[in-house]
Amino acid sequence: MVPAATEIVLEGHITGQRVAEGPFPDLTGTMDVVRAQPVIEIDCITHRRSPIYHALLPAGWSTGF
């Protein structure tokens, strides 16, 4: 069960494994450090028709739109 207003549902599990992720720019535009992050395996994706996906782009990156 999920809230009625949900746009996208990701079903999966955390594996317990960690992998190196990064470096990525932070909000100040400087590069952050590489970090060991948990691995999530997605088993199913469900969504509404024409779902709204809100993305945050760090360091002022633009898609050009």
mmCIF file as gemmi writes it, N, C-alpha and C atoms, coordinates in Angstrom:
data_model
loop_
_atom_site.group_PDB
_atom_site.id
_atom_site.type_symbol
_atom_site.label_atom_id
_atom_site.label_alt_id
_atom_site.label_comp_id
_atom_site.label_asym_id
_atom_site.label_entity_id
_atom_site.label_seq_id
_atom_site.pdbx_PDB_ins_code
_atom_site.Cartn_x
_atom_site.Cartn_y
_atom_site.Cartn_z
_atom_site.occupancy
_atom_site.B_iso_or_equiv
_atom_site.pdbx_formal_charge
_atom_site.auth_seq_id
_atom_site.auth_asym_id
_atom_site.pdbx_PDB_model_num
ATOM 1 N N . MET Axp A 1 ? 0.839 -1.179 0 1 0 ? 1 A 1
ATOM 2 C CA . MET Axp A 1 ? 0 0 0 1 0 ? 1 A 1
ATOM 3 C C . MET Axp A 1 ? 0.883 1.241 0 1 0 ? 1 A 1
ATOM 4 N N . VAL Axp A 2 ? 0.451 2.235 -0.77 1 0 ? 2 A 1
ATOM 5 C CA . VAL Axp A 2 ? 1.161 3.511 -0.845 1 0 ? 2 A 1
ATOM 6 C C . VAL Axp A 2 ? 0.14 4.645 -0.783 1 0 ? 2 A 1
ATOM 7 N N . PRO Axp A 3 ? 0.573 5.86 -0.446 1 0 ? 3 A 1
ATOM 8 C CA . PRO Axp A 3 ? -0.351 6.99 -0.43 1 0 ? 3 A 1
ATOM 9 C C . PRO Axp A 3 ? -0.998 7.209 -1.806 1 0 ? 3 A 1
ATOM 10 N N . ALA Axp A 4 ? -2.25 7.647 -1.823 1 0 ? 4 A 1
ATOM 11 C CA . ALA Axp A 4 ? -3.012 7.814 -3.068 1 0 ? 4 A 1
ATOM 12 C C . ALA Axp A 4 ? -2.376 8.81 -4.032 1 0 ? 4 A 1
ATOM 13 N N . ALA Axp A 5 ? -1.663 9.801 -3.528 1 0 ? 5 A 1
ATOM 14 C CA . ALA Axp A 5 ? -1.071 10.833 -4.388 1 0 ? 5 A 1
ATOM 15 C C . ALA Axp A 5 ? 0.323 10.468 -4.903 1 0 ? 5 A 1
ATOM 16 N N . THR Axp A 6 ? 0.753 9.251 -4.683 1 0 ? 6 A 1
ATOM 17 C CA . THR Axp A 6 ? 2.092 8.828 -5.093 1 0 ? 6 A 1
ATOM 18 C C . THR Axp A 6 ? 2.23 8.847 -6.619 1 0 ? 6 A 1
ATOM 19 N N . GLU Axp A 7 ? 3.324 9.403 -7.119 1 0 ? 7 A 1
ATOM 20 C CA . GLU Axp A 7 ? 3.585 9.454 -8.556 1 0 ? 7 A 1
ATOM 21 C C . GLU Axp A 7 ? 4.356 8.225 -9.033 1 0 ? 7 A 1
ATOM 22 N N . ILE Axp A 8 ? 5.431 7.877 -8.302 1 0 ? 8 A 1
ATOM 23 C CA . ILE Axp A 8 ? 6.305 6.768 -8.697 1 0 ? 8 A 1
ATOM 24 C C . ILE Axp A 8 ? 6.61 5.931 -7.462 1 0 ? 8 A 1
ATOM 25 N N . VAL Axp A 9 ? 6.526 4.6 -7.588 1 0 ? 9 A 1
ATOM 26 C CA . VAL Axp A 9 ? 6.833 3.69 -6.481 1 0 ? 9 A 1
ATOM 27 C C . VAL Axp A 9 ? 7.985 2.787 -6.909 1 0 ? 9 A 1
ATOM 28 N N . LEU Axp A 10 ? 9.046 2.758 -6.1 1 0 ? 10 A 1
ATOM 29 C CA . LEU Axp A 10 ? 10.173 1.855 -6.327 1 0 ? 10 A 1
ATOM 30 C C . LEU Axp A 10 ? 10.119 0.784 -5.247 1 0 ? 10 A 1
ATOM 31 N N . GLU Axp A 11 ? 10.043 -0.481 -5.649 1 0 ? 11 A 1
ATOM 32 C CA . GLU Axp A 11 ? 10.05 -1.589 -4.7 1 0 ? 11 A 1
ATOM 33 C C . GLU Axp A 11 ? 11.375 -2.314 -4.833 1 0 ? 11 A 1
ATOM 34 N N . GLY Axp A 12 ? 12.03 -2.586 -3.709 1 0 ? 12 A 1
ATOM 35 C CA . GLY Axp A 12 ? 13.315 -3.255 -3.76 1 0 ? 12 A 1
ATOM 36 C C . GLY Axp A 12 ? 13.811 -3.573 -2.376 1 0 ? 12 A 1
ATOM 37 N N . HIS Axp A 13 ? 15.109 -3.866 -2.296 1 0 ? 13 A 1
ATOM 38 C CA . HIS Axp A 13 ? 15.709 -4.202 -1.007 1 0 ? 13 A 1
ATOM 39 C C . HIS Axp A 13 ? 17.143 -3.706 -0.947 1 0 ? 13 A 1
ATOM 40 N N . ILE Axp A 14 ? 17.581 -3.417 0.277 1 0 ? 14 A 1
ATOM 41 C CA . ILE Axp A 14 ? 18.965 -2.998 0.515 1 0 ? 14 A 1
ATOM 42 C C . ILE Axp A 14 ? 19.782 -4.273 0.688 1 0 ? 14 A 1
ATOM 43 N N . THR Axp A 15 ? 20.862 -4.401 -0.093 1 0 ? 15 A 1
ATOM 44 C CA . THR Axp A 15 ? 21.627 -5.651 -0.123 1 0 ? 15 A 1
ATOM 45 C C . THR Axp A 15 ? 22.57 -5.83 1.064 1 0 ? 15 A 1
ATOM 46 N N . GLY Axp A 16 ? 22.951 -4.762 1.73 1 0 ? 16 A 1
ATOM 47 C CA . GLY Axp A 16 ? 23.96 -4.854 2.786 1 0 ? 16 A 1
ATOM 48 C C . GLY Axp A 16 ? 25.364 -4.607 2.25 1 0 ? 16 A 1
ATOM 49 N N . GLN Axp A 17 ? 25.511 -4.593 0.93 1 0 ? 17 A 1
ATOM 50 C CA . GLN Axp A 17 ? 26.788 -4.309 0.271 1 0 ? 17 A 1
ATOM 51 C C . GLN Axp A 17 ? 26.948 -2.791 0.157 1 0 ? 17 A 1
ATOM 52 N N . ARG Axp A 18 ? 28.175 -2.316 0.104 1 0 ? 18 A 1
ATOM 53 C CA . ARG Axp A 18 ? 28.461 -0.897 -0.113 1 0 ? 18 A 1
ATOM 54 C C . ARG Axp A 18 ? 29.427 -0.764 -1.286 1 0 ? 18 A 1
ATOM 55 N N . VAL Axp A 19 ? 29.243 0.315 -2.066 1 0 ? 19 A 1
ATOM 56 C CA . VAL Axp A 19 ? 30.133 0.591 -3.194 1 0 ? 19 A 1
ATOM 57 C C . VAL Axp A 19 ? 30.542 2.062 -3.161 1 0 ? 19 A 1
ATOM 58 N N . ALA Axp A 20 ? 31.681 2.361 -3.768 1 0 ? 20 A 1
ATOM 59 C CA . ALA Axp A 20 ? 32.169 3.742 -3.843 1 0 ? 20 A 1
ATOM 60 C C . ALA Axp A 20 ? 31.275 4.527 -4.792 1 0 ? 20 A 1
ATOM 61 N N . GLU Axp A 21 ? 30.851 5.728 -4.363 1 0 ? 21 A 1
ATOM 62 C CA . GLU Axp A 21 ? 29.994 6.57 -5.183 1 0 ? 21 A 1
ATOM 63 C C . GLU Axp A 21 ? 30.521 8.002 -5.134 1 0 ? 21 A 1
ATOM 64 N N . GLY Axp A 22 ? 30.624 8.613 -6.303 1 0 ? 22 A 1
ATOM 65 C CA . GLY Axp A 22 ? 31.116 9.98 -6.364 1 0 ? 22 A 1
ATOM 66 C C . GLY Axp A 22 ? 32.443 10.031 -7.104 1 0 ? 22 A 1
ATOM 67 N N . PRO Axp A 23 ? 33.108 11.157 -7.093 1 0 ? 23 A 1
ATOM 68 C CA . PRO Axp A 23 ? 32.738 12.399 -6.434 1 0 ? 23 A 1
ATOM 69 C C . PRO Axp A 23 ? 31.665 13.144 -7.227 1 0 ? 23 A 1
ATOM 70 N N . PHE Axp A 24 ? 30.819 13.884 -6.519 1 0 ? 24 A 1
ATOM 71 C CA . PHE Axp A 24 ? 29.779 14.697 -7.126 1 0 ? 24 A 1
ATOM 72 C C . PHE Axp A 24 ? 29.953 16.135 -6.655 1 0 ? 24 A 1
ATOM 73 N N . PRO Axp A 25 ? 29.501 17.109 -7.464 1 0 ? 25 A 1
ATOM 74 C CA . PRO Axp A 25 ? 29.579 18.502 -7.003 1 0 ? 25 A 1
ATOM 75 C C . PRO Axp A 25 ? 28.545 18.748 -5.903 1 0 ? 25 A 1
ATOM 76 N N . ASP Axp A 26 ? 28.925 19.503 -4.891 1 0 ? 26 A 1
ATOM 77 C CA . ASP Axp A 26 ? 27.946 19.852 -3.858 1 0 ? 26 A 1
ATOM 78 C C . ASP Axp A 26 ? 27.295 21.187 -4.23 1 0 ? 26 A 1
ATOM 79 N N . LEU Axp A 27 ? 26.443 21.706 -3.369 1 0 ? 27 A 1
ATOM 80 C CA . LEU Axp A 27 ? 25.693 22.918 -3.687 1 0 ? 27 A 1
ATOM 81 C C . LEU Axp A 27 ? 26.557 24.158 -3.856 1 0 ? 27 A 1
ATOM 82 N N . THR Axp A 28 ? 27.783 24.133 -3.35 1 0 ? 28 A 1
ATOM 83 C CA . THR Axp A 28 ? 28.679 25.282 -3.499 1 0 ? 28 A 1
ATOM 84 C C . THR Axp A 28 ? 29.469 25.221 -4.797 1 0 ? 28 A 1
ATOM 85 N N . GLY Axp A 29 ? 29.347 24.109 -5.55 1 0 ? 29 A 1
ATOM 86 C CA . GLY Axp A 29 ? 30.069 23.964 -6.806 1 0 ? 29 A 1
ATOM 87 C C . GLY Axp A 29 ? 31.402 23.26 -6.656 1 0 ? 29 A 1
ATOM 88 N N . THR Axp A 30 ? 31.806 22.926 -5.425 1 0 ? 30 A 1
ATOM 89 C CA . THR Axp A 30 ? 33.055 22.19 -5.219 1 0 ? 30 A 1
ATOM 90 C C . THR Axp A 30 ? 32.769 20.694 -5.241 1 0 ? 30 A 1
ATOM 91 N N . MET Axp A 31 ? 33.793 19.914 -5.512 1 0 ? 31 A 1
ATOM 92 C CA . MET Axp A 31 ? 33.618 18.462 -5.582 1 0 ? 31 A 1
ATOM 93 C C . MET Axp A 31 ? 33.646 17.865 -4.182 1 0 ? 31 A 1
ATOM 94 N N . ASP Axp A 32 ? 32.675 17.011 -3.91 1 0 ? 32 A 1
ATOM 95 C CA . ASP Axp A 32 ? 32.592 16.304 -2.637 1 0 ? 32 A 1
ATOM 96 C C . ASP Axp A 32 ? 33.487 15.067 -2.707 1 0 ? 32 A 1
ATOM 97 N N . VAL Axp A 33 ? 33.635 14.376 -1.606 1 0 ? 33 A 1
ATOM 98 C CA . VAL Axp A 33 ? 34.493 13.194 -1.546 1 0 ? 33 A 1
ATOM 99 C C . VAL Axp A 33 ? 33.746 11.954 -2.028 1 0 ? 33 A 1
ATOM 100 N N . VAL Axp A 34 ? 34.497 10.916 -2.387 1 0 ? 34 A 1
ATOM 101 C CA . VAL Axp A 34 ? 33.912 9.615 -2.722 1 0 ? 34 A 1
ATOM 102 C C . VAL Axp A 34 ? 33.497 8.958 -1.414 1 0 ? 34 A 1
ATOM 103 N N . ARG Axp A 35 ? 32.282 8.389 -1.392 1 0 ? 35 A 1
ATOM 104 C CA . ARG Axp A 35 ? 31.775 7.755 -0.178 1 0 ? 35 A 1
ATOM 105 C C . ARG Axp A 35 ? 31.298 6.345 -0.472 1 0 ? 35 A 1
ATOM 106 N N . ALA Axp A 36 ? 31.386 5.471 0.528 1 0 ? 36 A 1
ATOM 107 C CA . ALA Axp A 36 ? 30.834 4.119 0.409 1 0 ? 36 A 1
ATOM 108 C C . ALA Axp A 36 ? 29.342 4.187 0.726 1 0 ? 36 A 1
ATOM 109 N N . GLN Axp A 37 ? 28.504 3.875 -0.259 1 0 ? 37 A 1
ATOM 110 C CA . GLN Axp A 37 ? 27.056 3.97 -0.109 1 0 ? 37 A 1
ATOM 111 C C . GLN Axp A 37 ? 26.408 2.587 -0.235 1 0 ? 37 A 1
ATOM 112 N N . PRO Axp A 38 ? 25.292 2.362 0.449 1 0 ? 38 A 1
ATOM 113 C CA . PRO Axp A 38 ? 24.618 1.071 0.364 1 0 ? 38 A 1
ATOM 114 C C . PRO Axp A 38 ? 24.028 0.828 -1.029 1 0 ? 38 A 1
ATOM 115 N N . VAL Axp A 39 ? 23.975 -0.438 -1.416 1 0 ? 39 A 1
ATOM 116 C CA . VAL Axp A 39 ? 23.417 -0.838 -2.712 1 0 ? 39 A 1
ATOM 117 C C . VAL Axp A 39 ? 21.949 -1.206 -2.516 1 0 ? 39 A 1
ATOM 118 N N . ILE Axp A 40 ? 21.094 -0.646 -3.351 1 0 ? 40 A 1
ATOM 119 C CA . ILE Axp A 40 ? 19.669 -0.983 -3.344 1 0 ? 40 A 1
ATOM 120 C C . ILE Axp A 40 ? 19.343 -1.634 -4.678 1 0 ? 40 A 1
ATOM 121 N N . GLU Axp A 41 ? 18.765 -2.825 -4.636 1 0 ? 41 A 1
ATOM 122 C CA . GLU Axp A 41 ? 18.337 -3.508 -5.859 1 0 ? 41 A 1
ATOM 123 C C . GLU Axp A 41 ? 16.838 -3.294 -6.022 1 0 ? 41 A 1
ATOM 124 N N . ILE Axp A 42 ? 16.458 -2.686 -7.144 1 0 ? 42 A 1
ATOM 125 C CA . ILE Axp A 42 ? 15.055 -2.391 -7.426 1 0 ? 42 A 1
ATOM 126 C C . ILE Axp A 42 ? 14.439 -3.595 -8.14 1 0 ? 42 A 1
ATOM 127 N N . ASP Axp A 43 ? 13.321 -4.082 -7.592 1 0 ? 43 A 1
ATOM 128 C CA . ASP Axp A 43 ? 12.632 -5.242 -8.159 1 0 ? 43 A 1
ATOM 129 C C . ASP Axp A 43 ? 11.451 -4.847 -9.039 1 0 ? 43 A 1
ATOM 130 N N . CYS Axp A 44 ? 10.832 -3.695 -8.744 1 0 ? 44 A 1
ATOM 131 C CA . CYS Axp A 44 ? 9.63 -3.296 -9.48 1 0 ? 44 A 1
ATOM 132 C C . CYS Axp A 44 ? 9.479 -1.773 -9.428 1 0 ? 44 A 1
ATOM 133 N N . ILE Axp A 45 ? 9.061 -1.189 -10.558 1 0 ? 45 A 1
ATOM 134 C CA . ILE Axp A 45 ? 8.753 0.236 -10.624 1 0 ? 45 A 1
ATOM 135 C C . ILE Axp A 45 ? 7.313 0.369 -11.105 1 0 ? 45 A 1
ATOM 136 N N . THR Axp A 46 ? 6.517 1.114 -10.348 1 0 ? 46 A 1
ATOM 137 C CA . THR Axp A 46 ? 5.124 1.362 -10.709 1 0 ? 46 A 1
ATOM 138 C C . THR Axp A 46 ? 4.928 2.877 -10.744 1 0 ? 46 A 1
ATOM 139 N N . HIS Axp A 47 ? 4.117 3.358 -11.695 1 0 ? 47 A 1
ATOM 140 C CA . HIS Axp A 47 ? 3.89 4.801 -11.768 1 0 ? 47 A 1
ATOM 141 C C . HIS Axp A 47 ? 2.521 5.11 -12.354 1 0 ? 47 A 1
ATOM 142 N N . ARG Axp A 48 ? 2.072 6.341 -12.097 1 0 ? 48 A 1
ATOM 143 C CA . ARG Axp A 48 ? 0.836 6.844 -12.694 1 0 ? 48 A 1
ATOM 144 C C . ARG Axp A 48 ? 1.073 7.072 -14.18 1 0 ? 48 A 1
ATOM 145 N N . ARG Axp A 49 ? -0.002 7.302 -14.924 1 0 ? 49 A 1
ATOM 146 C CA . ARG Axp A 49 ? 0.159 7.778 -16.295 1 0 ? 49 A 1
ATOM 147 C C . ARG Axp A 49 ? 0.753 9.179 -16.243 1 0 ? 49 A 1
ATOM 148 N N . SER Axp A 50 ? 1.764 9.432 -17.004 1 0 ? 50 A 1
ATOM 149 C CA . SER Axp A 50 ? 2.439 10.738 -17.047 1 0 ? 50 A 1
ATOM 150 C C . SER Axp A 50 ? 2.833 11.226 -15.65 1 0 ? 50 A 1
ATOM 151 N N . PRO Axp A 51 ? 3.665 10.456 -14.943 1 0 ? 51 A 1
ATOM 152 C CA . PRO Axp A 51 ? 4.035 10.86 -13.583 1 0 ? 51 A 1
ATOM 153 C C . PRO Axp A 51 ? 4.899 12.12 -13.584 1 0 ? 51 A 1
ATOM 154 N N . ILE Axp A 52 ? 4.837 12.849 -12.482 1 0 ? 52 A 1
ATOM 155 C CA . ILE Axp A 52 ? 5.677 14.027 -12.297 1 0 ? 52 A 1
ATOM 156 C C . ILE Axp A 52 ? 6.931 13.572 -11.557 1 0 ? 52 A 1
ATOM 157 N N . TYR Axp A 53 ? 8.099 13.867 -12.114 1 0 ? 53 A 1
ATOM 158 C CA . TYR Axp A 53 ? 9.368 13.529 -11.469 1 0 ? 53 A 1
ATOM 159 C C . TYR Axp A 53 ? 10.117 14.834 -11.218 1 0 ? 53 A 1
ATOM 160 N N . HIS Axp A 54 ? 10.324 15.146 -9.965 1 0 ? 54 A 1
ATOM 161 C CA . HIS Axp A 54 ? 11.022 16.381 -9.595 1 0 ? 54 A 1
ATOM 162 C C . HIS Axp A 54 ? 12.478 16.045 -9.316 1 0 ? 54 A 1
ATOM 163 N N . ALA Axp A 55 ? 13.389 16.618 -10.088 1 0 ? 55 A 1
ATOM 164 C CA . ALA Axp A 55 ? 14.815 16.345 -9.912 1 0 ? 55 A 1
ATOM 165 C C . ALA Axp A 55 ? 15.53 17.585 -9.389 1 0 ? 55 A 1
ATOM 166 N N . LEU Axp A 56 ? 16.411 17.388 -8.421 1 0 ? 56 A 1
ATOM 167 C CA . LEU Axp A 56 ? 17.268 18.468 -7.933 1 0 ? 56 A 1
ATOM 168 C C . LEU Axp A 56 ? 18.636 18.324 -8.57 1 0 ? 56 A 1
ATOM 169 N N . LEU Axp A 57 ? 19.12 19.387 -9.184 1 0 ? 57 A 1
ATOM 170 C CA . LEU Axp A 57 ? 20.403 19.348 -9.862 1 0 ? 57 A 1
ATOM 171 C C . LEU Axp A 57 ? 21.416 20.149 -9.049 1 0 ? 57 A 1
ATOM 172 N N . PRO Axp A 58 ? 22.39 19.457 -8.453 1 0 ? 58 A 1
ATOM 173 C CA . PRO Axp A 58 ? 23.357 20.16 -7.595 1 0 ? 58 A 1
ATOM 174 C C . PRO Axp A 58 ? 24.281 21.075 -8.389 1 0 ? 58 A 1
ATOM 175 N N . ALA Axp A 59 ? 24.801 22.058 -7.703 1 0 ? 59 A 1
ATOM 176 C CA . ALA Axp A 59 ? 25.828 22.968 -8.235 1 0 ? 59 A 1
ATOM 177 C C . ALA Axp A 59 ? 25.34 23.757 -9.445 1 0 ? 59 A 1
ATOM 178 N N . GLY Axp A 60 ? 24.019 23.911 -9.608 1 0 ? 60 A 1
ATOM 179 C CA . GLY Axp A 60 ? 23.482 24.738 -10.671 1 0 ? 60 A 1
ATOM 180 C C . GLY Axp A 60 ? 23.565 24.117 -12.057 1 0 ? 60 A 1
ATOM 181 N N . TRP Axp A 61 ? 23.721 22.8 -12.157 1 0 ? 61 A 1
ATOM 182 C CA . TRP Axp A 61 ? 23.756 22.146 -13.462 1 0 ? 61 A 1
ATOM 183 C C . TRP Axp A 61 ? 22.417 22.336 -14.147 1 0 ? 61 A 1
ATOM 184 N N . SER Axp A 62 ? 22.422 22.476 -15.448 1 0 ? 62 A 1
ATOM 185 C CA . SER Axp A 62 ? 21.185 22.701 -16.196 1 0 ? 62 A 1
ATOM 186 C C . SER Axp A 62 ? 21.048 21.672 -17.295 1 0 ? 62 A 1
ATOM 187 N N . THR Axp A 63 ? 19.79 21.326 -17.622 1 0 ? 63 A 1
ATOM 188 C CA . THR Axp A 63 ? 19.533 20.394 -18.727 1 0 ? 63 A 1
ATOM 189 C C . THR Axp A 63 ? 19.411 21.124 -20.056 1 0 ? 63 A 1
ATOM 190 N N . GLY Axp A 64 ? 19.378 22.468 -20.007 1 0 ? 64 A 1
ATOM 191 C CA . GLY Axp A 64 ? 19.272 23.232 -21.24 1 0 ? 64 A 1
ATOM 192 C C . GLY Axp A 64 ? 17.843 23.533 -21.644 1 0 ? 64 A 1
ATOM 193 N N . PHE Axp A 65 ? 16.863 23.139 -20.844 1 0 ? 65 A 1
ATOM 194 C CA . PHE Axp A 65 ? 15.458 23.409 -21.189 1 0 ? 65 A 1
ATOM 195 C C . PHE Axp A 65 ? 15.025 24.723 -20.624 1 0 ? 65 A 1
